[in-house]
Amino acid sequence: MSDETLPTPSPAVRGNLVAVLISGLLLGLFGVIGATLVGVSHTGTAERIAANERAALLQQLQVLVPQTEIDNDMLSDTITLQAPEQLGAAQTRVYRGRKAGMPVAVVLSPVVTQGYSGPISLIVAIRADASLAGVRVLSHRETPGLGDKIEIERNDWITGFEGLSLVNPPQSQWKVKRDGGHFDQFTGATITPRAVVRGVERALEYFNQQRDALFAAPPAPEKRDG
């Protein structure tokens, strides 16, 4: 058999091969860079969202328990409870305020399941003396124009809890007026305020039963992404 020599590619062909190779390498490089940028962007976005949520939560807490009344970080001084019967959720986070190490207030986050259109999520701030520092609604699905008056932005009804306790008024009066109690209901909407009153009452009951344990339990480790 005679030796056969493969033809030498022409300069034009070699140039095309080099161009294809370079193009492939560049595409691969751009793909890696793009994936890296997407990952960095996603991480940055997630961190910004977490920071915004933390700032919004802190603002809500400070409305009910002003920073001037405490000297600790309530977002770090927290515990997680499992008290579904009293607080309506399988787990609920408790935020604690202190001054010079002494208990000032706790903020519970009960879920009221007896709303007209579904669950109502609350934050309930209770002072160490078992009186209410305040109550706010976090989320609900109540009827617009009727049940949504539980929102502070729509009505000041929710501020009526401030300073109250289970002895002021007496616990027998922890009902809406239609049921013979202390609290106003809304025109055309009784179920919603009735549910909120009951939810706040149960939060106070739980606090009275567990006060010492709520303040004594060590803080839960702070969760961090990554």
ZAVO-735550 format. One record per residue: residue in three letters; z, x, y of N, C-alpha, C, O, CB in turn. Coordinates in steps of 0.2 Angstrom, whole numbers, plus 2048, in hexadecimal, padded with zeros to 3 digits. Glycine has a CB too. Example, Ala and Ser with C-alpha at 12.3 -4.5 7.8 and 13.67 -1.06 7.14 Angstrom:
ZAVO-735550
ala8278427E482783E7EA8278427F082A8477EF82D8397EA;ser8238407F58248447FB82784080082884380681D8467FD;
//
This chain:
ZAVO-735550
met8008047FA80080080080080480680380A8068067FB800;ser7FC80280B7FC8068118018048168037FE8167F5805814;asp80480981A80980781F80680382480180582780D80E821;glu80A7FE8268077FA82C80C7FB8318127FA8318067F382A;thr80A7FC83780E7FD83D80E7F68418087F484380B803841;leu8147F48438147EE8478117EF84E8137F485081B7EB847;pro80E7EA85080B7EB8578117EC85C8167E885C8077E6859;thr8107F08618157F18668147EC86B80E7EB86E8147F886A;pro8197E886D8197E38728167E58788187EB87B81F7DF873;ser8127E187B8107E38828157E388781A7E088680A7DF884;pro8147E688D8197E689281B7DF8948207DD8968177EA898;ala8167DB8948177D489681B7D08928207CD8948107D0897;val81A7D188B81E7CE8868257D188682A7CD88681B7CF87F;arg8267D788782D7DA8878307D788E8367D688D82C7E2888;gly82D7D78938307D48998327CD8988387CB89A82B7D489F;asn82E7C98948307C28938377C288E83B7BE88F82B7BE88F;leu8377C688983D7C68858437C88888487C588883B7CC87F;val8427CD88D8487CF89184A7C98958507C88968467D5895;ala8467C68988477C089D84B7BB8998507B889B8417BD8A0;val8487B989384C7B488E8537B688D8577B288D8487B3888;leu8537BD88B85A7BF88985F7BF88F8657BD88E85A7C7887;ile85C7C18958617C189B8637B989C8687B889E85D7C48A1;ser85E7B589C85F7AE89D8647AB8998697A789B8587AA89D;gly8647AD8928697AB88D8707AD88F8757A988F8677AD886;leu8707B48918767B78928797B389987F7B28998767BE894;leu8757B289E8777AF8A487A7A88A287F7A68A58727AF8A9;leu8767A489E87879D89D87F79D89988479989B87379A898;gly8807A28948867A289188C7A48968917A18968867A888C;leu88A7A989A88F7AB89F8917A58A48977A48A588D7B18A4;phe88C7A28A688E79C8AB8927978A78967938AA8877998AD;gly8907968A089479189D89B79389C8A078E89D891790896;val89D79989B8A479B89B8A779B8A18AD7988A28A47A3899;ile8A379D8A78A679C8AE8A87948AF8AD7938B28A279F8B3;gly8A37908AD8A47898AF8A97868AB8AD7828AE89D7858AD;ala8AA7888A58B07858A18B67888A48BB7848A48AF787899;thr8B678E8A68BD7918A98BE78D8AF8C478B8B08BC7988AA;leu8B978C8B38BA7898BA8BD7818B88C177F8BC8B47888BE;val8BA77E8B48BC7778B28C47778B08C87738B28B87748AC;gly8C577C8AB8CC77D8A98D177E8AF8D677B8AF8CD7828A4;val8CF7838B38D37848B98D477E8BD8D977D8C08D178A8BD;ser8CE77B8BF8CE7758C38D376F8C08D776C8C38C77728C4;his8D276E8B98D67698B68DE76B8B68E27678B88D47698AE;thr8DF7718B58E67748B68E97738BD8EF7708BE8E777B8B4;gly8E57758C28E77748C98E876C8CA8ED76B8CE8E27778CD;thr8E37688C88E47618CA8EA75E8C68EE75A8C98DE75D8C7;ala8EB7608C08F175D8BD8F87608C08FC75C8C18F17608B5;glu8F87668C28FE7688C68FF7648CD9047638CF8FD7708C7;arg8F97638D08FA75F8D68FC7588D59007568D98F375F8DA;ile8F97558D08FC74E8CE90374E8CD90774A8CF8F874B8C8;ala9057538C990C7538C79117558CD9167528CE90E7598C2;ala90E7598D291275A8D89127548DC9187538DF90F7608DC;asn90D7508DD90D74A8E19117458DE9157428E19067488E1;glu9117448D791673F8D491D7418D592173D8D691473F8CC;arg91F7488D492574A8D69287498DD92D7468DE9267528D4;ala92374A8E19257498E89267418EA92A73F8ED91F74B8ED;ala92273D8E79227368E89297338E592C72F8E891C7328E5;leu92A7368DF9317348DC9377368E093B7328E19317378D5;leu93773C8E293C73F8E693D73A8ED9427398EF93B7468E8;gln9377388F09387348F693B72D8F493F72B8F89307338F8;gln93972A8EE93C7248EC9447258EB9487218ED9397218E6;leu94672A8E894D72B8E795072C8ED95672A8EE94E7328E2;gln94D7308F29517318F895172B8FD95672B90194D7378FC;val94D7268FC94E7208FF95471D8FD95871A90294871B8FE;leu95671D8F795C71A8F496271E8F596871C8F695B7178ED;val9617248F49677298F496572F8F99627348F696972C8ED;pro96672E8FF96473390496673A90296C73B90096673190B;gln96273F90496474690296A74890696E74D90495E74B904;thr96B74590C97174791097874590C97D74790E971743916;glu97774190797D73F90497F7438FD9847428FA97D737901;ile97A7478FB97B74B8F59797528F79767548FC9777488F0;asp97A7578F297875E8F39757618ED9747678ED97E7628F6;asn97375C8E997075F8E396975C8E29677588E797475D8DC;asp96575F8DE95E75C8DD95E7578D795F7588D19597628DB;met95D7518D995D74B8D595874C8CF9597498CA95D7458D8;leu95274F8D194D74F8CC94E7548C794B7538C19467518D0;ser9537588C895575D8C395B75B8BF95C75D8B99567648C6;asp95F7578C29667558BF96474E8BC9667498BF96B7548C5;thr96174E8B695F7488B39617488AC96374D8A99587478B4;ile9627428A99637418A295E73B8A095C7378A496A73F8A0;thr95D73B89995973589695D73189296173488D953738892;leu95D72B89396172688F95D72288A95772188B965721894;gln96072088595D71B88096171588096671587C95C71E879;ala96071088496470A88595F70488696070188B96970B88B;pro95B7038819566FD8829596F78839566F38879526FD87C;glu95F6F58809626EE8819646ED8889636E888B9686ED87C;gln9676F388B96A6F28929656F38979656F089D9706F7893;leu9606F889695C6FA89B9546F989A9506FA89E95C70289C;gly9536F589494C6F38939476F78919416F589094A6EF899;ala9496FE89094370388E94670788994C708888941707894;ala94270988494470E87F94871488294D71687F93E71087A;gln94571788794871C88A94771B892943719894944723888;thr94D71D89594C71D89D9507238A095472689D95071789F;arg94D7258A594F72C8A895472A8AD9547258B194972F8AC;val95A72E8AE95F72D8B395F7338B795F7388B596672C8AF;tyr95F7318BE9607378C39677368C69697318C895A7368C8;arg96A73C8C797173C8C99717408D096F7468D097573F8C4;gly97573D8D49777418DA97E7438DB98273F8D997573C8E0;arg97F7498DD98674C8DE98774F8E59827518E89877508D8;lys98D7508E798F7548ED9957588EB99A7558E999074F8F3;ala99475E8EC9997638EA99B7628E39A17638E199F7628EF;gly9977608DF99875F8D899B7588D699C7578D099D7648D5;met99C7548DB99F74E8D999A7488D99957498DD9A574C8DF;pro99B7448D599673E8D499573A8DA99A7388DD99873A8CE;val98F7398DC98D7358E298A72E8E098C7298E29897398E7;ala98472F8DC9807298DA97C72B8D497B7318D297C7278DF;val97A7268D09757278CB96F7228CD97071D8D09787268C4;val9697248CA96471F8CB96171E8C495F7228C195E7228D0;leu9617178C295F7158BC9587128BD9567108C29647108B8;ser9547128B794D70F8B894C70A8B294970B8AD9487158B7;pro9507048B394F6FF8AE9486FB8AE9456FB8B39556FA8AF;val9476F88A99416F48A89436ED8A79466EC8A193C6F78A3;val9416E88AB9436E18AA93D6DE8A69376DE8A89446DE8B1;thr93F6DB8A09396D889C9396D189D9346CE89A93B6DA895;gln93D6CE8A293C6C78A29386C58A99396BF8AB9436C48A3;gly9346C98AB9306C78B192B6C18AF92A6C08A992C6CD8B3;tyr9286BE8B49246B98B391D6BB8B091B6B78AB9226B58BA;ser91B6C08B29146C38B09156C98AB90F6CC8A99106C48B5;gly91B6CC8AA91B6D28A69216D68A89256D38AC9156D68A7;pro9226DC8A69286E08A79286E28AF9236E28B29286E68A3;ile92E6E38B192F6E58B89336EC8B89396EC8B59336E08BD;ser9306F18BA9346F78BA9386F88C19356F88C692F6FD8B9;leu93E6FA8C09426FB8C69457028C69457068C19486F68C6;ile9477048CC94C7098CD9527078D09527038D69497108D1;val9587088CD95E7058D096370B8D196570F8CD9617008CA;ala96570C8D79697118D997070E8DA9727098DE9677148E0;ile9757118D697C70F8D69817158D898071A8D597E70C8CF;arg9857138DD98A7188DF98F7198DA9907158D698C7168E6;ala99371F8DB9987208D699E71B8D69A171A8D199B7278D8;asp99E7178DC9A37118DC9A170B8D99A47068D99A57108E3;ala99B70B8D69987068D29957018D79936FB8D599D7028CE;ser9937028DD9906FE8E29887008E29877068E09936FE8E9;leu9846FC8E497D6FD8E497B7018EA97C6FF8F09796F78E3;ala9787078EA97570A8F096E7078F196C7078F79747128EE;gly96B7048EC9647018EE9606FF8E79627028E29607058F3;val95B6FB8E89576F98E29506F98E594F6F78EB9596F38DF;arg94B6FC8E19446FB8E39406FA8DC9426FB8D79427028E6;val93A6F78DD9366F58D89316FA8D792D6FC8DC9336EE8D9;leu9306FD8D292B7028D09246FF8CE91F7028D192D7078CB;ser9246FA8CA91E6F78C891F6F08C59256EF8C391A6FB8C3;his91A6EC8C691B6E58C39146E28C390F6E58C69206E18C8;arg9146DC8C090D6D88C090E6D18C290B6CC8C090A6D98B9;glu9136D08C79156C98C99106C68CD90B6CA8D091C6C98CC;thr9106C08CE90B6BC8D290A6BE8D990F6BE8DD90C6B58D1;pro9046C08DB9046C28E29056BC8E79036B78E68FC6C58E4;gly9096BE8EC90B6B88F19116B48EF9146B18F39056B48F2;leu9136B58E99196B28E691E6B78E49236B98E79186AD8E1;gly91D6B98DE9226BE8DA9226C58DD9276C98DD9216BE8D3;asp91C6C68E191C6CD8E39206CE8E99206D48EC9156CF8E5;lys9246C98EB9296CA8F192F6CF8EF9336D08F392C6C48F3;ile92F6D18E99346D68E79326DD8E99376E18E99356D68DF;glu92C6DE8EC92A6E48EE92D6E58F592D6E08F99236E58EF;ile9306EB8F79336EC8FE92D6EB90392F6EA9099366F38FE;glu9276ED9019226ED9069206E690891D6E490D91B6F0903;arg9226E19049206DA9059266D59089256D090B91D6D78FF;asn92C6D79069326D39089386D89079386DC9039326CD903;asp93D6D690B9436DA90B9486D790694E6D99069466DA912;trp9466D390294B6D08FD94E6D58F99546D48F89476CB8F8;ile94B6DA8F794D6DF8F29536E38F59576E68F29486E48F0;thr9536E38FC9586E790095F6E38FF9646E69019566E8907;gly95F6DD8FD9656D98FD96A6DC8F89706D98F79636D28FB;phe9686E08F396C6E38EE9716E88F19766EA8EE9696E58E8;glu96F6EB8F69736F18F997A6EF8FA97B6EB8FE96F6F48FF;gly97E6F48F89866F38F99896EE8F498F6ED8F49876F0900;leu9856EA8F09886E68EB98B6E98E59896EF8E49836E08E9;ser98F6E68E19916E88DB9936E28D69916DC8D89986ED8DC;leu9956E38D09976DE8CC99D6DA8CE99F6D58CB9986E08C5;val9A16DD8D39A66D98D69A56D68DD9A96D38E09AD6DD8D6;asn99F6D88E099D6D68E69966D48E69926D98E899F6DB8EC;pro9936CE8E59986C88E399A6C98DC9986CD8D89936C28E4;pro99F6C48DA9A16C48D499B6C48CF9966C18D09A66BE8D3;gln99C6C68C99976C78C49946C08C298E6BF8C09996CA8BE;ser9996BB8C39966B48C19916B18C698E6AC8C599C6AF8C1;gln9916B58CC98C6B38D19856B78D19816B68D598F6B48D8;trp9856BB8CC97F6BF8CB9796BB8C89776BC8C39806C58C7;lys9776B68CC9716B28CA96E6B08D19716B18D69746AB8C7;val9686AD8D09656AA8D69686A48D896B6A08D495D6A98D5;lys9676A28DE96B69C8E19696958DD96D6918DC96969B8E8;arg9636958DA96168F8D696568F8D09656898CD9596908D5;asp9676948CE96C6948C89736948C99776958C596A69A8C3;gly9756938D097C6938D297E6998D498569A8D49806908CD;gly97A69E8D597C6A58D797C6A78DE97B6A38E39796AA8D3;his97C6AD8DF97C6B08E69756B28E99756B28EF9806B78E6;phe9706B38E596A6B68E79656B18E99646AC8E59686BB8E2;asp9616B28EE95C6AE8F09566AE8EB9556B48E89596AF8F7;gln9526A98EA94C6A98E69466A88EB9486A78F194C6A48E0;phe9406A98E893A6A88ED9386A18EC93869E8E79356AD8EB;thr93569E8F19326988F192C6988EC92769C8ED92F6968F8;gly92C6948E79276948E29286998DD92369A8D89216948E5;ala92D69D8DD92E6A38D89356A48D79386A88DB92A6A98DA;thr9386A28D193F6A38D093F6A88CA9446AC8CA94269C8CE;ile93B6A88C693B6AC8C093C6B48C29406B78BF9356AB8BB;thr9376B68C69376BD8C893E6BF8CB9416C48C99326BE8CD;pro9406BC8D09476BE8D394D6BE8CE9516C28CE9496BB8D9;arg94C6B98CA9516B88C59516BE8C09576C08BE9506B18C1;ala94B6C08BE94B6C68BA94D6CC8BD9516D08BA9446C78B7;val94C6CD8C394E6D38C79566D38C79596D88C694B6D48CD;val9586CE8C99606CD8CA9636CF8C39686D38C39626C68CC;arg9606CC8BE9636CD8B79626D58B59676D88B29606C98B2;gly95D6D88B795C6DF8B59606E38B99636E88B69556E18B7;val9626E28C09666E68C396D6E58C19716EA8C09666E48CB;glu96F6DF8BF9766DD8BC9776E18B697C6E48B59776D68BB;arg9726E28B29736E58AB9736ED8AD9776F08A996D6E48A7;ala9706EF8B29706F68B39786F88B697A6FD8B496B6F88B9;leu97A6F38BA9816F48BC9866F48B698B6F88B69836EF8C1;glu9856EF8B29896EF8AC9896F68A898E6F88A69876E98A7;tyr9836F88A79826FE8A39867048A79897088A497B7008A2;phe9857048AD98970A8B19907098B099370E8AF9877098B9;asn9937038B199A7028B099D7048AA9A27078A999C6FB8B2;gln9997038A499B70589E99A70D89C99E70F899996701899;gln9957108A099371789E99471C8A49927218A398C71789B;arg99871A8A999871E8AF99A7258AE9967298B099D71B8B4;asp99F7268AA9A272D8A999C7318A599B7378A79A872D8A6;ala99A72E8A099573189C98E7338A098B73889F99372D896;leu98C72E8A498672F8A89877368AC9827398AD9857298AC;phe98D7378AF98D73C8B498F7438B098E7488B299373B8B9;ala9927428AA9957488A698F74B8A298F7518A199A7468A2;ala98A7478A098574A89B98175089F98074F8A4980745899;pro98075589B97C75B89E9757598A097275589C97C761899;pro97275C8A596B75A8A696675C8A196776089D96975E8AD;ala9617578A095C75989B95875E89E95775F8A495875289A;pro95576389A95176889C94B76589F94876089D94E76D896;glu9497688A59437668A993D7678A593B76D8A39437698B0;lys9387628A49327638A192D7668A592C7648AB92F75C89E;arg92976B8A392476E8A791E76E8A391E76F89D9267758A9;asp91876D8A691276D8A39107758A19127798A590C76A8A8;gly90C77589C90A77C89A90E77F89490C78489290A7818A0;
//
